[in-house]
Amino acid sequence: MQYAVVHSHGPHDLDVDTDLLSPEECALRIRDFLTDRPRPTAFELLRTILRTPARPVGTVPSPDPHACPPPPWVRDAEARPGV
């Protein structure tokens, strides 16, 4: 019931299903996650998103340096416009 509210902000770091796992199992998953969590964390991403000013309409965003490169078929299509 609370899923839409809890996850409405976007990214998050870890899911624990309290319907399937005991409190002890949830705690162990959280403990294990915290020892080797990926960076940036969801809070760090959200902070960046919320602090980034909105772009004026019609402007092109600068490339995201952390984004994955497009797959080869997209690069090929971009290199040969109109084909």
C-alpha positions in Angstrom: 0.0 0.0 0.0 2.8 2.4 0.8 5.0 1.5 -2.2 4.0 4.5 -4.4 4.7 6.9 -1.5 7.9 5.3 -0.3 9.4 5.1 -3.8 8.0 8.3 -5.2 11.3 10.2 -4.9 13.1 8.0 -7.5 16.3 6.1 -6.9 17.1 4.2 -3.8 20.1 2.1 -2.6 18.6 -1.1 -1.3 15.3 -3.0 -1.3 14.3 -5.3 1.6 11.0 -7.0 1.3 9.5 -7.0 4.8 6.7 -9.3 3.7 9.2 -12.0 2.8 12.1 -11.4 5.2 12.2 -11.5 9.0 13.4 -8.4 10.8 16.7 -10.1 11.4 17.1 -11.0 7.7 16.4 -7.4 6.8 18.9 -6.1 9.3 21.6 -8.5 7.9 20.9 -7.4 4.3 21.2 -3.8 5.4 24.4 -4.5 7.3 26.0 -6.4 4.4 25.0 -3.6 1.9 26.5 -0.8 4.0 30.0 -2.5 4.1 30.3 -2.2 0.3 27.7 0.2 -1.1 28.1 1.7 -4.5 28.8 5.4 -5.0 27.2 7.7 -5.6 24.4 6.8 -3.2 20.8 7.5 -3.9 20.9 10.5 -1.5 23.9 11.9 -3.3 22.1 11.5 -6.7 19.0 13.1 -5.4 21.0 16.0 -3.9 22.6 16.6 -7.3 19.3 16.4 -9.1 17.5 18.8 -6.7 20.4 21.3 -6.7 20.8 21.4 -10.5 18.9 24.3 -12.0 16.2 23.6 -14.6 17.3 24.2 -18.2 15.5 26.8 -20.3 13.0 25.3 -22.7 14.6 24.4 -26.1 18.2 24.0 -24.8 20.2 20.9 -25.2 21.6 19.2 -22.0 25.3 18.7 -21.7 26.3 15.0 -21.9 26.3 13.1 -18.6 29.9 12.1 -18.0 28.7 9.1 -16.0 26.2 7.9 -18.6 26.9 4.7 -20.5 27.9 5.2 -24.1 25.1 4.4 -26.7 25.1 0.9 -28.2 26.9 0.5 -31.5 23.7 0.5 -33.6 22.8 3.9 -32.2 26.3 5.3 -32.9 26.2 3.9 -36.4 22.8 5.5 -37.1 24.1 8.8 -35.7 27.1 8.6 -38.0 25.0 8.1 -41.1 22.0 10.5 -40.8 19.2 9.8 -43.3 20.2 6.2 -43.9 
